[in-house]
Amino acid sequence: MAHVRPYRFVFEQWQALYEHDPQAFERKRRAVLRQLIDASDDPAALTELQVWIDLARAQAKDPLDACQQISAMMWRSYFQLLDARAKLVDSLNSGGLGMQTGGAGC
């Protein structure tokens, strides 16, 4: 993982940039996202996620619709992870992975 300086988000600066020059705002938004993604432990996965987010934004009828679509994506992912965790716990508890839970040394 590459080292990246902590980024300080100042809403008023971004708002002023958007109001003054929406195209410059979009260029800066993409550059900051790219920098954060590239500095992550899994840039490929985050790039794919960003593609889905950008697609939702492009297809939305307005910013609120985009927010709702992205939020729904987040909740679907959360519940998929929750379901996978429950299946793993059930499998561990039933010995399905060849592991025993509980007992001495566990």
ChimeraX commands (.cxc) that place a marker at each C-alpha (Angstrom):
marker #1 position 0.00,0.00,0.00 radius 0.5
marker #1 position 1.37,3.39,-0.98 radius 0.5
marker #1 position 1.65,6.12,1.62 radius 0.5
marker #1 position -0.82,8.95,1.16 radius 0.5
marker #1 position -1.09,12.10,3.19 radius 0.5
marker #1 position -4.32,12.24,5.18 radius 0.5
marker #1 position -6.88,14.13,3.15 radius 0.5
marker #1 position -8.80,16.93,4.86 radius 0.5
marker #1 position -12.20,17.43,3.28 radius 0.5
marker #1 position -13.46,21.01,3.54 radius 0.5
marker #1 position -17.07,21.12,2.35 radius 0.5
marker #1 position -17.10,24.87,1.69 radius 0.5
marker #1 position -14.09,24.62,-0.64 radius 0.5
marker #1 position -15.70,21.83,-2.64 radius 0.5
marker #1 position -19.00,23.69,-2.74 radius 0.5
marker #1 position -17.33,26.87,-4.00 radius 0.5
marker #1 position -15.44,24.93,-6.67 radius 0.5
marker #1 position -18.64,23.23,-7.84 radius 0.5
marker #1 position -20.52,26.54,-7.99 radius 0.5
marker #1 position -17.64,28.29,-9.82 radius 0.5
marker #1 position -16.52,25.49,-12.15 radius 0.5
marker #1 position -18.44,22.17,-12.11 radius 0.5
marker #1 position -16.02,20.58,-14.59 radius 0.5
marker #1 position -13.01,21.40,-12.40 radius 0.5
marker #1 position -14.95,20.03,-9.42 radius 0.5
marker #1 position -15.50,16.73,-11.26 radius 0.5
marker #1 position -11.84,16.50,-12.31 radius 0.5
marker #1 position -10.70,17.11,-8.74 radius 0.5
marker #1 position -13.26,14.64,-7.34 radius 0.5
marker #1 position -12.01,11.93,-9.68 radius 0.5
marker #1 position -8.35,12.70,-8.91 radius 0.5
marker #1 position -8.88,12.53,-5.15 radius 0.5
marker #1 position -10.84,9.29,-5.46 radius 0.5
marker #1 position -8.14,7.79,-7.70 radius 0.5
marker #1 position -5.44,8.72,-5.19 radius 0.5
marker #1 position -7.36,7.15,-2.30 radius 0.5
marker #1 position -8.17,4.01,-4.30 radius 0.5
marker #1 position -4.56,3.59,-5.47 radius 0.5
marker #1 position -3.33,3.89,-1.88 radius 0.5
marker #1 position -5.68,1.19,-0.60 radius 0.5
marker #1 position -4.90,-2.46,0.12 radius 0.5
marker #1 position -7.19,-3.59,-2.72 radius 0.5
marker #1 position -7.29,-0.99,-5.50 radius 0.5
marker #1 position -8.89,-3.41,-7.99 radius 0.5
marker #1 position -11.91,-4.04,-5.77 radius 0.5
marker #1 position -12.32,-0.35,-4.97 radius 0.5
marker #1 position -11.99,0.57,-8.65 radius 0.5
marker #1 position -14.79,-1.87,-9.46 radius 0.5
marker #1 position -16.92,-0.41,-6.66 radius 0.5
marker #1 position -16.27,3.11,-7.96 radius 0.5
marker #1 position -17.36,2.04,-11.44 radius 0.5
marker #1 position -20.68,0.86,-9.97 radius 0.5
marker #1 position -21.07,4.11,-8.02 radius 0.5
marker #1 position -20.32,6.21,-11.10 radius 0.5
marker #1 position -22.81,4.15,-13.11 radius 0.5
marker #1 position -25.52,4.71,-10.49 radius 0.5
marker #1 position -24.78,8.44,-10.52 radius 0.5
marker #1 position -24.92,8.59,-14.32 radius 0.5
marker #1 position -28.23,6.71,-14.52 radius 0.5
marker #1 position -29.94,8.58,-11.67 radius 0.5
marker #1 position -32.58,11.16,-12.48 radius 0.5
marker #1 position -31.19,13.56,-9.84 radius 0.5
marker #1 position -28.63,13.64,-6.98 radius 0.5
marker #1 position -31.14,12.33,-4.44 radius 0.5
marker #1 position -31.95,9.36,-6.66 radius 0.5
marker #1 position -28.22,8.66,-7.02 radius 0.5
marker #1 position -27.81,8.78,-3.24 radius 0.5
marker #1 position -30.71,6.36,-2.78 radius 0.5
marker #1 position -29.31,3.94,-5.39 radius 0.5
marker #1 position -25.83,4.01,-3.83 radius 0.5
marker #1 position -27.31,3.56,-0.35 radius 0.5
marker #1 position -29.31,0.55,-1.58 radius 0.5
marker #1 position -26.07,-0.90,-3.00 radius 0.5
marker #1 position -24.39,-0.47,0.37 radius 0.5
marker #1 position -27.24,-2.17,2.24 radius 0.5
marker #1 position -27.33,-5.10,-0.23 radius 0.5
marker #1 position -23.62,-5.60,0.30 radius 0.5
marker #1 position -23.99,-5.37,4.07 radius 0.5
marker #1 position -26.74,-7.99,4.15 radius 0.5
marker #1 position -24.72,-10.28,1.85 radius 0.5
marker #1 position -21.80,-10.05,4.27 radius 0.5
marker #1 position -24.11,-10.65,7.22 radius 0.5
marker #1 position -25.55,-13.73,5.51 radius 0.5
marker #1 position -22.07,-15.07,4.66 radius 0.5
marker #1 position -21.01,-14.56,8.28 radius 0.5
marker #1 position -24.08,-16.41,9.57 radius 0.5
marker #1 position -23.37,-19.34,7.21 radius 0.5
marker #1 position -19.75,-19.46,8.35 radius 0.5
marker #1 position -20.75,-19.45,12.02 radius 0.5
marker #1 position -23.34,-22.18,11.39 radius 0.5
marker #1 position -20.75,-24.24,9.54 radius 0.5
marker #1 position -18.19,-23.80,12.33 radius 0.5
marker #1 position -20.75,-24.69,14.98 radius 0.5
marker #1 position -21.77,-27.87,13.13 radius 0.5
marker #1 position -18.18,-28.89,12.45 radius 0.5
marker #1 position -18.77,-28.45,8.73 radius 0.5
marker #1 position -15.30,-27.08,8.07 radius 0.5
marker #1 position -13.55,-29.80,10.01 radius 0.5
marker #1 position -12.95,-27.47,12.94 radius 0.5
marker #1 position -14.21,-27.74,16.44 radius 0.5
marker #1 position -15.28,-24.68,18.36 radius 0.5
marker #1 position -15.09,-24.36,22.10 radius 0.5
marker #1 position -13.22,-26.67,24.43 radius 0.5
marker #1 position -9.71,-26.46,25.84 radius 0.5
marker #1 position -7.27,-24.21,24.08 radius 0.5
marker #1 position -9.90,-22.47,21.95 radius 0.5
marker link #1:1,2 radius 0.2
marker link #1:2,3 radius 0.2
marker link #1:3,4 radius 0.2
marker link #1:4,5 radius 0.2
marker link #1:5,6 radius 0.2
marker link #1:6,7 radius 0.2
marker link #1:7,8 radius 0.2
marker link #1:8,9 radius 0.2
marker link #1:9,10 radius 0.2
marker link #1:10,11 radius 0.2
marker link #1:11,12 radius 0.2
marker link #1:12,13 radius 0.2
marker link #1:13,14 radius 0.2
marker link #1:14,15 radius 0.2
marker link #1:15,16 radius 0.2
marker link #1:16,17 radius 0.2
marker link #1:17,18 radius 0.2
marker link #1:18,19 radius 0.2
marker link #1:19,20 radius 0.2
marker link #1:20,21 radius 0.2
marker link #1:21,22 radius 0.2
marker link #1:22,23 radius 0.2
marker link #1:23,24 radius 0.2
marker link #1:24,25 radius 0.2
marker link #1:25,26 radius 0.2
marker link #1:26,27 radius 0.2
marker link #1:27,28 radius 0.2
marker link #1:28,29 radius 0.2
marker link #1:29,30 radius 0.2
marker link #1:30,31 radius 0.2
marker link #1:31,32 radius 0.2
marker link #1:32,33 radius 0.2
marker link #1:33,34 radius 0.2
marker link #1:34,35 radius 0.2
marker link #1:35,36 radius 0.2
marker link #1:36,37 radius 0.2
marker link #1:37,38 radius 0.2
marker link #1:38,39 radius 0.2
marker link #1:39,40 radius 0.2
marker link #1:40,41 radius 0.2
marker link #1:41,42 radius 0.2
marker link #1:42,43 radius 0.2
marker link #1:43,44 radius 0.2
marker link #1:44,45 radius 0.2
marker link #1:45,46 radius 0.2
marker link #1:46,47 radius 0.2
marker link #1:47,48 radius 0.2
marker link #1:48,49 radius 0.2
marker link #1:49,50 radius 0.2
marker link #1:50,51 radius 0.2
marker link #1:51,52 radius 0.2
marker link #1:52,53 radius 0.2
marker link #1:53,54 radius 0.2
marker link #1:54,55 radius 0.2
marker link #1:55,56 radius 0.2
marker link #1:56,57 radius 0.2
marker link #1:57,58 radius 0.2
marker link #1:58,59 radius 0.2
marker link #1:59,60 radius 0.2
marker link #1:60,61 radius 0.2
marker link #1:61,62 radius 0.2
marker link #1:62,63 radius 0.2
marker link #1:63,64 radius 0.2
marker link #1:64,65 radius 0.2
marker link #1:65,66 radius 0.2
marker link #1:66,67 radius 0.2
marker link #1:67,68 radius 0.2
marker link #1:68,69 radius 0.2
marker link #1:69,70 radius 0.2
marker link #1:70,71 radius 0.2
marker link #1:71,72 radius 0.2
marker link #1:72,73 radius 0.2
marker link #1:73,74 radius 0.2
marker link #1:74,75 radius 0.2
marker link #1:75,76 radius 0.2
marker link #1:76,77 radius 0.2
marker link #1:77,78 radius 0.2
marker link #1:78,79 radius 0.2
marker link #1:79,80 radius 0.2
marker link #1:80,81 radius 0.2
marker link #1:81,82 radius 0.2
marker link #1:82,83 radius 0.2
marker link #1:83,84 radius 0.2
marker link #1:84,85 radius 0.2
marker link #1:85,86 radius 0.2
marker link #1:86,87 radius 0.2
marker link #1:87,88 radius 0.2
marker link #1:88,89 radius 0.2
marker link #1:89,90 radius 0.2
marker link #1:90,91 radius 0.2
marker link #1:91,92 radius 0.2
marker link #1:92,93 radius 0.2
marker link #1:93,94 radius 0.2
marker link #1:94,95 radius 0.2
marker link #1:95,96 radius 0.2
marker link #1:96,97 radius 0.2
marker link #1:97,98 radius 0.2
marker link #1:98,99 radius 0.2
marker link #1:99,100 radius 0.2
marker link #1:100,101 radius 0.2
marker link #1:101,102 radius 0.2
marker link #1:102,103 radius 0.2
marker link #1:103,104 radius 0.2
marker link #1:104,105 radius 0.2
marker link #1:105,106 radius 0.2
view
